[in-house]
């Protein structure tokens, strides 16, 4: 019999906390296998121990309106006591699921640590064959219409069903989910106090599939001015992008700063690195009151993957700075004005 590798136990723990008990069991059974024969008893013992550390509830819910229906996962931390808590809405990337995204970002663990709720809307293959959010279509870039109305509806449903601090509601995503988060931050600035964009694209840079691939490959056209949210001031945003991303050109991350290139915003740049691993450059723009409106993290050597994520999830890069933790820090420093 093999002794389970530490990394397998860690990965299985994260899968269990995210509610993926079947995947966690399979991983542990593979780790305990000798010559292809699973040692079920040991797997059961370890699985039982992991179930004991799953503290919150990972619920499956649904929402529907005139534009369609979506399932979503909702993580409610163990310490939730009915008092108003923050809410983070997380939008997965193409081919991912809500559970996979929860596992890869480790956001449920941070929800336990900081006592907030997390909603994970899920895009079905019926809406997009690769389960991408359709951020690039004109019909999906408008308030109270299409997918933005569905995700905003999910957000409001959670807010009405649980005690949520309405001034501390946030939205974030990866890739297509990041582009959809940017749409929501622009079209619903009255709901979302801040936005997290990982390996994504700013609002209003595509109108169809062809223009979407063009901006993904080359970045935005210099002739197109940055769009502003309806309330007239930028929604605070934190951006992560790897400078070796071959799926979404990392010049797209610069787009978020273009609207802040003026004397009224103070810019500061700092360099850092994860000990023994990736270096990064963080550029911050603050308003006259010292309120950070944008953090742009350029991660050197990283590709199209969630920085600092768990290898148990897809599209993650464990070597980078912890994007989830940094997003939570940024989010919790902002309230809806």
C-alpha positions as CSV (number, residue, x, y, z in Angstrom):
1,X,0.0,0.0,0.0
2,X,1.2,3.5,-0.8
3,X,1.2,6.3,1.8
4,X,-0.9,9.2,0.5
5,X,1.3,12.0,-0.8
6,X,1.0,15.2,1.2
7,X,0.0,17.1,-2.0
8,X,-2.8,14.7,-2.6
9,X,-4.2,15.1,0.9
10,X,-4.0,18.9,0.5
11,X,-5.7,18.8,-2.9
12,X,-8.4,16.4,-1.6
13,X,-9.0,18.6,1.4
14,X,-9.6,21.5,-0.9
15,X,-12.0,19.5,-3.1
16,X,-13.9,18.4,-0.1
17,X,-14.2,21.9,1.3
18,X,-15.5,23.0,-2.1
19,X,-18.2,20.2,-2.0
20,X,-16.6,17.9,-4.5
21,X,-16.6,14.8,-2.4
22,X,-16.6,12.3,-5.3
23,X,-13.5,13.9,-6.8
24,X,-11.8,14.0,-3.4
25,X,-12.4,10.3,-2.8
26,X,-11.2,9.4,-6.3
27,X,-8.0,11.3,-5.7
28,X,-7.3,9.6,-2.4
29,X,-8.1,6.2,-3.8
30,X,-5.6,6.8,-6.6
31,X,-3.0,7.9,-4.0
32,X,-3.6,4.7,-2.0
33,X,-3.5,2.3,-5.0
34,X,-1.0,-0.5,-5.3
35,X,-0.5,-1.9,-8.8
36,X,-3.9,-0.5,-9.8
37,X,-5.8,-2.0,-6.8
38,X,-7.6,0.6,-4.7
39,X,-7.4,0.3,-0.9
40,X,-10.9,1.4,-0.1
41,X,-10.8,1.1,3.7
42,X,-8.0,3.6,4.0
43,X,-9.6,6.0,1.5
44,X,-12.8,5.9,3.6
45,X,-10.9,6.7,6.8
46,X,-9.2,9.7,5.2
47,X,-12.3,10.9,3.5
48,X,-14.1,10.8,6.8
49,X,-11.5,12.9,8.4
50,X,-11.8,15.4,5.5
51,X,-15.6,15.6,5.9
52,X,-15.0,16.7,9.5
53,X,-13.2,19.9,8.4
54,X,-15.9,21.0,5.9
55,X,-17.4,23.7,8.0
56,X,-19.7,25.8,5.8
57,X,-22.6,24.9,3.5
58,X,-22.0,24.6,-0.3
59,X,-25.6,24.8,-1.7
60,X,-27.0,24.4,-5.2
61,X,-29.6,26.9,-6.2
62,X,-31.3,28.2,-9.3
63,X,-32.5,31.5,-10.6
64,X,-34.6,32.4,-13.6
65,X,-36.1,35.5,-15.3
66,X,-37.4,36.3,-18.7
67,X,-33.9,35.9,-20.2
68,X,-33.3,32.4,-19.0
69,X,-32.4,30.2,-16.0
70,X,-29.1,29.4,-14.4
71,X,-27.9,27.2,-11.6
72,X,-25.5,28.5,-9.1
73,X,-23.5,27.3,-6.1
74,X,-23.6,29.3,-2.9
75,X,-21.1,29.0,-0.1
76,X,-22.3,30.0,3.3
77,X,-19.5,30.0,5.9
78,X,-19.8,28.3,9.2
79,X,-19.6,31.5,11.2
80,X,-22.6,33.1,9.3
81,X,-25.0,34.1,12.1
82,X,-27.6,36.1,10.3
83,X,-25.8,39.4,10.6
84,X,-25.0,41.3,7.4
85,X,-22.0,39.9,5.7
86,X,-20.2,40.7,2.4
87,X,-21.0,38.8,-0.8
88,X,-18.6,37.9,-3.6
89,X,-20.0,36.7,-7.0
90,X,-17.5,34.5,-8.9
91,X,-17.8,33.9,-12.6
92,X,-15.9,30.9,-14.0
93,X,-14.0,30.8,-17.3
94,X,-14.7,28.7,-20.4
95,X,-15.1,24.9,-19.9
96,X,-15.1,25.3,-16.1
97,X,-17.9,24.6,-13.6
98,X,-18.9,26.4,-10.4
99,X,-17.4,23.7,-8.3
100,X,-14.1,23.6,-10.3
101,X,-13.8,27.3,-10.0
102,X,-14.4,27.3,-6.3
103,X,-11.7,24.6,-5.9
104,X,-9.1,26.4,-8.1
105,X,-9.6,29.8,-6.5
106,X,-9.9,28.6,-2.9
107,X,-12.4,31.3,-2.4
108,X,-14.5,29.2,0.0
109,X,-11.5,28.9,2.3
110,X,-11.2,32.7,2.4
111,X,-15.0,32.9,3.0
112,X,-14.4,30.9,6.1
113,X,-11.5,33.1,7.2
114,X,-13.2,36.4,6.6
115,X,-16.8,35.4,7.1
116,X,-18.4,36.3,3.8
117,X,-20.7,34.5,1.3
118,X,-19.7,33.4,-2.2
119,X,-22.0,32.8,-5.2
120,X,-20.8,30.9,-8.3
121,X,-23.2,31.3,-11.2
122,X,-22.8,28.5,-13.8
123,X,-23.0,28.9,-17.5
124,X,-24.5,25.9,-19.2
125,X,-23.4,24.4,-22.6
126,X,-26.9,25.3,-23.9
127,X,-25.9,29.0,-23.6
128,X,-22.4,28.6,-25.0
129,X,-20.9,25.3,-26.3
130,X,-17.7,25.9,-24.3
131,X,-19.6,27.2,-21.3
132,X,-18.2,30.7,-21.8
133,X,-20.1,33.8,-20.6
134,X,-21.1,35.6,-23.8
135,X,-19.5,39.0,-22.8
136,X,-18.6,39.7,-26.4
137,X,-22.2,40.0,-27.8
138,X,-24.0,43.4,-27.8
139,X,-27.1,41.7,-26.3
140,X,-25.0,40.6,-23.3
141,X,-23.5,44.0,-22.5
142,X,-26.6,45.9,-21.4
143,X,-28.2,46.5,-18.0
144,X,-31.4,44.6,-17.3
145,X,-30.9,42.4,-20.4
146,X,-29.5,38.9,-21.1
147,X,-26.8,37.4,-19.0
148,X,-26.0,40.6,-17.0
149,X,-29.6,40.6,-15.8
150,X,-29.3,36.9,-14.8
151,X,-26.2,37.4,-12.8
152,X,-27.5,40.6,-11.2
153,X,-30.7,38.6,-10.5
154,X,-28.7,35.9,-8.8
155,X,-26.9,38.5,-6.7
156,X,-30.2,40.1,-5.7
157,X,-31.7,36.7,-4.9
158,X,-28.8,35.9,-2.5
159,X,-29.2,39.4,-1.0
160,X,-32.9,38.8,-0.3
161,X,-32.4,35.3,1.0
162,X,-29.5,36.0,3.4
163,X,-28.3,38.9,5.5
164,X,-25.9,40.6,3.0
165,X,-24.3,44.0,3.6
166,X,-25.6,45.8,0.5
167,X,-22.6,48.2,0.5
168,X,-20.1,45.3,0.3
169,X,-21.1,43.2,-2.7
170,X,-18.4,42.4,-5.3
171,X,-18.0,40.5,-8.6
172,X,-14.9,38.8,-10.0
173,X,-14.1,36.3,-12.7
174,X,-11.5,34.5,-14.9
175,X,-11.1,35.0,-18.6
176,X,-14.6,35.1,-20.1
177,X,-15.9,35.3,-16.6
178,X,-13.6,38.3,-16.0
179,X,-14.9,40.0,-19.1
180,X,-18.4,39.4,-17.8
181,X,-17.5,40.8,-14.4
182,X,-16.2,43.9,-16.1
183,X,-19.6,44.2,-17.9
184,X,-21.4,43.9,-14.6
185,X,-19.1,46.5,-12.9
186,X,-20.0,49.0,-15.6
187,X,-23.7,48.3,-16.0
188,X,-24.6,47.7,-12.3
189,X,-22.4,50.1,-10.3
190,X,-25.3,50.4,-7.9
191,X,-24.9,46.8,-6.9
192,X,-21.2,46.0,-7.1
193,X,-18.8,48.0,-5.0
194,X,-15.7,46.6,-6.7
195,X,-14.7,44.3,-9.5
196,X,-11.9,41.6,-9.8
197,X,-10.7,40.8,-13.4
198,X,-8.2,38.0,-13.9
199,X,-6.9,37.4,-17.4
200,X,-9.9,39.3,-18.8
201,X,-11.0,42.1,-21.1
202,X,-12.5,45.5,-20.3
203,X,-16.1,46.5,-21.1
204,X,-17.3,47.3,-24.6
205,X,-14.3,46.1,-26.6
206,X,-16.1,43.5,-28.7
207,X,-19.5,43.2,-30.4
208,X,-19.3,39.7,-31.9
209,X,-17.1,36.6,-32.1
210,X,-14.7,38.1,-34.7
211,X,-14.1,41.2,-32.7
212,X,-13.7,39.2,-29.5
213,X,-10.9,37.1,-31.0
214,X,-9.3,40.2,-32.4
215,X,-9.2,41.9,-29.0
216,X,-8.1,38.7,-27.3
217,X,-5.2,38.3,-29.7
218,X,-4.0,41.9,-30.2
219,X,-5.7,44.0,-27.5
220,X,-8.1,46.9,-27.8
221,X,-8.0,49.4,-30.6
222,X,-6.3,52.7,-29.6
223,X,-9.1,54.6,-31.3
224,X,-11.8,53.3,-28.9
225,X,-12.2,55.4,-25.8
226,X,-12.6,53.6,-22.4
227,X,-16.2,53.2,-21.3
228,X,-17.4,54.7,-18.0
229,X,-20.0,53.3,-15.6
230,X,-23.4,55.0,-15.5
231,X,-22.6,56.7,-12.2
232,X,-19.8,58.6,-13.8
233,X,-16.8,57.4,-11.8
234,X,-14.8,54.2,-12.3
235,X,-15.9,51.2,-10.2
236,X,-12.9,50.2,-8.1
237,X,-11.1,47.3,-9.9
238,X,-8.3,44.9,-9.2
239,X,-6.7,43.3,-12.3
240,X,-4.4,40.3,-12.6
241,X,-2.8,39.2,-15.8
242,X,0.2,37.0,-16.8
243,X,2.7,38.5,-19.2
244,X,3.0,35.2,-21.0
245,X,-0.7,34.7,-21.5
246,X,-1.2,33.2,-25.0
247,X,-5.0,33.2,-24.8
248,X,-5.8,36.8,-23.9
249,X,-3.1,39.3,-24.7
250,X,-1.9,40.9,-21.5
251,X,-2.1,44.4,-23.1
252,X,-5.8,44.2,-22.3
253,X,-5.0,44.8,-18.6
254,X,-3.7,48.2,-19.5
255,X,-7.1,49.2,-20.7
256,X,-8.4,49.5,-17.2
257,X,-5.9,52.2,-16.4
258,X,-6.5,54.4,-19.4
259,X,-9.4,56.3,-17.9
260,X,-7.2,57.1,-14.9
261,X,-4.3,58.7,-16.8
262,X,-4.8,62.2,-15.5
263,X,-3.3,64.4,-12.8
264,X,-6.3,63.9,-10.5
265,X,-5.2,60.3,-9.9
266,X,-2.0,59.4,-8.1
267,X,0.0,56.5,-9.6
268,X,2.5,54.4,-7.7
269,X,4.4,51.3,-8.9
270,X,6.0,48.6,-6.8
271,X,7.8,45.4,-7.7
272,X,7.7,42.2,-5.7
273,X,7.9,38.5,-5.9
274,X,6.6,35.3,-4.4
275,X,9.5,33.8,-2.4
276,X,11.3,31.3,-4.7
277,X,8.8,31.9,-7.5
278,X,7.1,34.5,-9.7
279,X,7.9,38.2,-9.7
280,X,5.2,40.8,-10.3
281,X,4.7,44.5,-10.8
282,X,1.8,46.2,-9.1
283,X,0.5,49.6,-10.3
284,X,-2.0,51.4,-8.2
285,X,-4.1,54.5,-9.0
286,X,-5.7,56.5,-6.2
287,X,-8.1,59.4,-6.2
288,X,-7.6,62.7,-4.3
289,X,-8.9,61.2,-1.1
290,X,-6.4,58.4,-1.2
291,X,-8.9,55.8,-2.2
292,X,-7.4,53.1,-4.5
293,X,-9.5,52.9,-7.7
294,X,-7.3,50.4,-9.5
295,X,-4.7,47.8,-8.7
296,X,-3.0,46.3,-11.8
297,X,-0.9,43.2,-11.2
298,X,1.4,42.1,-14.0
299,X,2.6,38.6,-13.2
300,X,5.9,37.9,-14.9
301,X,6.2,34.5,-16.5
302,X,2.6,33.5,-15.9
303,X,0.2,32.3,-18.6
304,X,-3.6,32.1,-18.7
305,X,-4.3,30.8,-15.2
306,X,-5.6,31.9,-11.8
307,X,-2.6,33.2,-9.9
308,X,-1.9,31.4,-6.7
309,X,-4.7,28.9,-7.3
310,X,-5.0,25.3,-6.2
311,X,-3.6,22.7,-8.6
312,X,-6.8,20.7,-7.8
313,X,-8.7,23.1,-10.0
314,X,-8.3,23.9,-13.7
315,X,-6.5,26.9,-15.2
316,X,-4.5,27.7,-12.0
317,X,-0.9,28.7,-11.4
318,X,0.2,27.9,-7.9
319,X,3.5,29.8,-8.4
320,X,2.0,33.2,-8.6
321,X,0.9,35.7,-6.0
322,X,-2.4,34.8,-4.3
323,X,-5.0,36.5,-6.5
324,X,-7.9,35.4,-4.4
325,X,-6.5,36.7,-1.1
326,X,-5.5,40.0,-2.8
327,X,-8.9,40.4,-4.3
328,X,-10.6,39.8,-0.9
329,X,-8.3,42.4,0.7
330,X,-9.1,44.9,-2.1
331,X,-12.8,44.2,-2.0
332,X,-13.2,44.5,1.7
333,X,-11.5,47.9,1.6
334,X,-14.3,49.3,-0.6
335,X,-17.9,50.0,0.1
336,X,-20.6,51.1,-2.3
337,X,-20.7,54.9,-2.3
